């Protein structure tokens, strides 16, 4: 289930500044703050593979 909250960007930055959301993973999508699910080991591994591939590509040009 996705929980969302509609906040202005200014309000969001004030809330973040307090540190209250420090342990939460949030993403801003079309003005909504969406809480992200934790990254799985599979997802982390795939991200790592893409990162390494992009590094190789960037330095081979």
C-alpha positions in Angstrom: 0.0 0.0 0.0 1.3 3.4 -0.9 0.9 6.2 1.6 1.0 9.8 0.2 0.8 13.3 1.6 0.3 16.4 -0.4 2.7 19.2 0.8 4.2 22.3 -0.7 7.9 22.0 -1.4 8.6 24.7 1.2 6.7 22.7 3.9 8.5 19.5 2.9 11.9 21.2 3.2 10.9 22.5 6.7 9.8 19.0 7.8 13.0 17.5 6.4 15.1 20.1 8.2 13.7 19.0 11.5 15.2 15.5 10.9 11.9 13.8 11.6 12.0 11.9 8.2 15.7 11.0 8.5 15.0 7.2 8.6 12.3 7.3 5.8 12.9 6.9 2.1 10.7 9.3 0.3 10.4 10.4 -3.3 8.5 13.4 -4.7 6.3 12.3 -7.6 4.0 15.0 -9.2 3.8 16.9 -5.9 3.2 13.9 -3.8 5.7 12.4 -1.3 5.7 8.7 -1.8 7.3 6.4 0.7 9.5 3.9 -1.0 9.8 0.2 -0.1 13.2 -1.0 1.1 15.7 -2.0 -1.5 16.0 -5.8 -1.8 19.4 -7.5 -2.3 18.4 -8.4 -5.9 17.7 -4.7 -6.6 20.9 -3.5 -5.0 22.9 -6.1 -7.1 21.3 -5.0 -10.3 21.9 -1.3 -9.5 25.6 -2.2 -8.8 25.9 -4.0 -12.2 24.4 -1.0 -14.1 26.7 1.4 -12.2 29.8 -0.7 -13.1 28.7 -0.9 -16.8 28.2 2.8 -17.0 31.6 3.5 -15.5 33.2 1.2 -18.0 31.3 2.9 -20.8 32.1 6.4 -19.6 35.9 5.8 -19.5 36.1 3.9 -22.8 34.8 6.8 -24.8 
